[in-house]
Amino acid sequence: MSVTAKPRRINVRTPEVMPLVQAQVETHYRSSIVERIRSSGGTLTVGNITLKLARQFGFCYGVERAIDLAYAARKVFAGRNLYLLGEIIHNPEVNRQLREMDIRVLHSRPSDEEIAALTADDVVIVPAFGAETAVMERIAASGCATVDTTCGDVMSVWRRVRKYVSAGRTSIIHGKASHEETRATASRALGESGGGIYLVILTLADCDAVCEYIRHGGDCAAFLERFRGGFSDNFDPDLHLQRIGVANQTTMLKGETEEIQRRLQQAVRDRDGGDTGGFAAFDTICGATQERQDALFEMLKSPMDLMLVVGGYNSSNTTHLVEIAGEQLPTFFIRDAKCLTALEQIVHFDLSQREERASYTDKLAGSGPVTIGITAGASCPNNLIEETILRLFALRGISSDQVMAAVG
């Protein structure tokens, strides 16, 4: 019987290396202005601008750990080829820094040519989202070493879907089928034998379609077409919705995941005469994601004129913060301070159109007082928040020296 190759992992968090890593990371991403505003209650007023920071935002522990490991790997393997699977996290600034450190980028699903070019002397960094089992097996077969930065919360989801496989359940994964994390989770939902079953759903409307099928059956071909690209090869809704277990991409909206669990459980109960043995669920929303969403909900209780959400446009947890804030006040999803092009214009990512565009806002352009909220997802470094703060004040003629004097 053949044995699947396992990745050759190396510990890079050594006592000699980590102090150097911490110093370098702080230089790249730390912000004294952000720290001072936070320590004074999260509000800063200079002139006619009041700035409010969410109680929780920015780097979480999992992101910090992933960055530390990548920086440590560069120091430990100085002079050797160092590769990264896709992006370490979904933030352009962080990934730019890694490229400048001569960390080369592979596709998250490497081509045959990319794998063939790897040697036993090379090192591959696995990103915070994790990677699919097939990708890890191909890397292991190349003989190169790996530095695995996969977040512990993501691995908790993997353990959950593996239990679903053992219990004969289909994993219903709330997430984006194309997202690296969800693809990695789906691969674990196949189990060691590869025979496990999964279905990925994104929206409440998707959930309702699954609930309808659970209760009444339906057109199998139409169902499979609706979820094309989001289920295992052997998935059959007529067979595999009898026993289900819910998991999720860790960065989804907590309330939406909870509602999906509630609706699916009720559908199973309706079908099975009140019995819920065909349903299982477990809270696998990341704690940092919850904290940032909860902090934003709390922040929105205070009056503000507009909200800026800073982060990578492909960041799932950041996108959900934009959705939350956008329900209550004008909200702009910006990548960094360069998006604040003028008092009259903000370049931002439009979630509905899935593209960057420029919008006019009279909130900044007016001469009266304005209150601006700022938050960021778990993958956004504080230096980008600082640059955004300074740019906001500069647009209204307030210098960085004045801001520094105000924060003390």
SVG drawing of the C-alpha trace seen along z (x, -y; Angstrom):
<svg xmlns="http://www.w3.org/2000/svg" viewBox="-43 -76 66 78">
<polyline fill="none" stroke="black" stroke-width="0.4" points="0.0,0.0 1.4,-3.4 1.9,-6.0 1.1,-9.7 4.1,-11.9 3.9,-14.3 5.3,-17.8 8.7,-18.3 8.1,-21.0 10.8,-23.1 10.5,-25.2 11.8,-28.7 10.6,-30.3 14.0,-30.0 15.2,-32.2 18.0,-33.7 15.7,-34.7 12.5,-35.9 13.8,-39.1 15.2,-40.2 11.8,-39.3 9.9,-41.3 12.0,-44.4 11.6,-44.1 7.9,-43.6 7.4,-46.6 9.4,-48.7 7.2,-47.7 3.8,-47.7 3.7,-49.5 2.0,-52.9 2.6,-55.1 -0.3,-57.3 -2.8,-54.5 -1.5,-53.2 -1.9,-56.6 -5.4,-57.1 -6.4,-53.7 -4.9,-54.3 -6.8,-57.5 -10.2,-56.0 -10.2,-55.7 -11.3,-59.2 -9.2,-62.2 -10.4,-65.7 -8.2,-68.2 -9.7,-71.3 -13.1,-70.4 -12.4,-66.7 -13.3,-64.1 -11.8,-60.7 -13.2,-57.5 -11.4,-54.1 -13.2,-50.9 -12.4,-49.2 -11.0,-46.2 -9.5,-46.2 -6.4,-45.3 -4.0,-42.4 -5.3,-39.4 -3.1,-36.8 -3.3,-34.4 -2.2,-37.1 0.7,-38.2 1.8,-34.7 1.8,-34.1 3.8,-37.2 6.3,-36.4 6.8,-32.9 7.3,-34.3 9.9,-36.8 11.6,-34.2 11.8,-31.8 13.6,-34.5 16.2,-34.8 16.6,-31.1 16.9,-30.3 19.0,-33.2 20.5,-32.5 17.9,-29.7 15.0,-29.9 11.9,-30.8 8.4,-30.5 4.9,-31.5 1.7,-29.8 -0.4,-32.7 -0.7,-35.4 0.3,-35.1 -2.8,-37.1 -5.2,-39.3 -3.4,-42.6 -1.3,-44.1 1.1,-45.9 2.1,-42.8 2.5,-40.8 4.6,-43.6 6.9,-43.5 7.5,-39.8 8.2,-40.1 10.8,-42.8 12.4,-40.3 13.0,-38.0 10.2,-35.6 8.9,-34.3 5.2,-33.7 3.7,-30.5 0.1,-30.2 -2.2,-29.0 -2.8,-26.0 0.8,-25.6 1.2,-24.5 3.0,-21.3 5.9,-23.5 6.1,-25.3 6.1,-22.1 8.7,-20.5 11.0,-23.5 11.1,-22.9 14.1,-21.1 14.9,-19.6 16.8,-22.8 13.8,-25.0 11.3,-26.1 7.6,-26.8 5.5,-29.0 1.9,-27.9 -0.3,-30.9 -2.6,-31.7 -5.6,-30.3 -4.0,-26.9 -3.7,-25.0 -5.6,-22.1 -4.4,-18.6 -3.6,-17.8 -1.3,-20.9 0.4,-19.9 0.9,-16.4 2.5,-17.6 4.8,-20.0 5.8,-17.1 6.5,-14.9 9.0,-17.5 11.1,-17.0 11.3,-20.6 10.6,-21.9 7.6,-23.8 6.9,-26.6 3.2,-26.2 1.5,-29.4 -2.1,-28.1 -4.2,-29.8 -5.3,-27.7 -9.0,-28.7 -8.9,-27.4 -7.4,-24.1 -10.3,-23.9 -12.7,-23.9 -10.7,-21.1 -11.0,-19.0 -14.8,-19.6 -15.3,-18.5 -13.1,-15.4 -15.5,-14.4 -18.4,-14.9 -16.8,-12.5 -16.3,-9.9 -19.9,-10.3 -21.2,-9.9 -22.3,-13.5 -22.1,-15.8 -20.3,-19.0 -22.3,-22.1 -19.6,-24.8 -20.8,-28.4 -18.2,-30.3 -16.9,-31.4 -16.2,-28.4 -13.2,-30.2 -11.6,-31.4 -8.3,-29.7 -9.6,-28.9 -12.8,-27.3 -11.0,-25.3 -8.6,-24.0 -11.5,-23.2 -13.4,-21.4 -10.4,-19.2 -10.4,-18.1 -14.1,-17.4 -13.2,-14.6 -11.5,-12.7 -8.4,-10.5 -10.1,-8.2 -11.3,-11.0 -14.8,-9.7 -16.3,-12.4 -19.0,-14.8 -19.3,-18.6 -21.5,-21.4 -20.5,-25.1 -23.2,-27.7 -22.7,-31.5 -25.9,-33.3 -29.2,-32.9 -30.9,-32.4 -28.5,-29.4 -29.4,-28.1 -33.1,-28.3 -32.6,-26.4 -30.9,-23.6 -33.6,-23.7 -36.3,-23.4 -34.5,-20.3 -34.2,-18.8 -37.9,-19.2 -39.3,-18.3 -36.6,-17.1 -36.6,-18.7 -34.8,-18.9 -31.4,-17.4 -29.9,-18.7 -31.0,-22.3 -29.7,-22.0 -26.3,-20.9 -26.2,-23.7 -26.9,-26.3 -24.0,-25.1 -21.6,-24.3 -18.0,-24.4 -19.1,-24.2 -19.5,-20.5 -17.5,-17.3 -17.4,-15.2 -19.6,-12.5 -22.2,-14.8 -25.8,-13.8 -28.5,-16.0 -31.0,-13.0 -28.5,-11.0 -26.3,-13.4 -28.6,-15.8 -29.9,-13.1 -27.2,-13.7 -25.5,-17.1 -23.0,-19.0 -22.5,-22.8 -19.0,-24.4 -17.9,-27.7 -15.1,-29.9 -13.9,-31.5 -14.3,-35.1 -18.0,-35.0 -20.6,-37.2 -21.4,-35.5 -25.1,-36.3 -25.5,-35.0 -23.7,-31.7 -26.0,-31.3 -29.1,-32.0 -27.9,-29.4 -27.5,-26.8 -31.0,-27.6 -32.7,-27.3 -30.9,-24.0 -31.7,-22.5 -35.4,-23.5 -35.5,-21.9 -34.1,-18.6 -36.6,-18.7 -39.5,-19.3 -38.4,-16.5 -37.7,-14.0 -40.8,-14.6 -39.0,-16.7 -35.9,-14.5 -32.7,-16.5 -30.2,-13.6 -29.6,-14.4 -28.2,-17.8 -25.0,-18.9 -23.3,-22.2 -20.4,-23.8 -19.4,-27.5 -16.3,-27.8 -16.4,-31.6 -12.9,-33.0 -12.8,-34.8 -11.0,-37.8 -13.7,-38.1 -16.4,-38.1 -14.5,-40.8 -14.1,-43.1 -17.7,-42.7 -19.0,-43.2 -16.8,-46.3 -18.2,-47.8 -21.8,-47.2 -20.9,-49.0 -19.2,-51.8 -22.2,-52.4 -24.3,-53.3 -22.5,-56.6 -23.3,-59.3 -20.8,-59.6 -20.9,-61.2 -19.0,-58.5 -17.0,-55.3 -13.8,-54.2 -12.9,-50.5 -9.3,-49.9 -7.9,-46.7 -7.3,-44.4 -10.2,-44.3 -10.1,-40.5 -10.2,-40.2 -13.4,-38.4 -13.5,-39.5 -12.9,-43.2 -15.7,-42.9 -18.1,-41.9 -17.2,-45.0 -18.1,-47.1 -21.4,-45.4 -22.2,-46.0 -21.3,-49.7 -22.9,-50.3 -26.3,-49.4 -26.2,-52.5 -24.1,-55.3 -22.0,-56.2 -19.1,-53.7 -16.0,-53.6 -13.9,-50.5 -10.3,-51.8 -7.1,-49.9 -4.9,-52.6 -4.4,-56.4 -3.8,-56.9 -7.5,-56.3 -8.2,-59.6 -7.4,-61.5 -9.1,-64.8 -11.7,-66.3 -14.2,-65.9 -13.3,-62.3 -12.6,-58.9 -11.5,-56.0 -13.0,-52.9 -14.1,-49.3 -17.8,-49.0 -19.0,-45.6 -22.1,-45.6 -20.2,-46.3 -17.1,-44.3 -14.8,-47.1 -12.9,-50.1 -14.5,-53.5 -14.4,-57.1 -17.2,-58.8 -17.9,-62.3 -18.7,-62.9 -19.8,-66.3 -19.1,-65.1 -15.3,-65.7 -15.5,-68.5 -17.7,-70.7 -16.2,-73.3 -18.2,-72.2 -17.3,-69.7 -17.2,-66.1 -17.0,-62.8 -15.3,-59.9 -15.1,-56.3 -12.3,-54.0 -12.0,-50.3 -10.1,-47.5 -10.1,-43.8 -7.8,-41.3 -5.3,-41.5 -4.7,-45.3 -1.5,-46.6 -1.6,-49.7 0.8,-51.6 -1.9,-51.8 -4.4,-53.1 -1.9,-55.8 -1.3,-56.9 -5.1,-57.1 -5.5,-59.2 -2.8,-61.6 -4.2,-61.9 -7.6,-62.7 -6.3,-65.6 -4.0,-66.8 -6.9,-67.1 -8.3,-69.7 -5.1,-71.5 -4.0,-69.9 -0.4,-68.9 1.1,-65.6 2.9,-67.7 -0.5,-69.0 -1.8,-65.5 1.2,-64.3 0.8,-67.1 -2.8,-66.3 -2.2,-62.6 0.4,-63.5"/>
</svg>
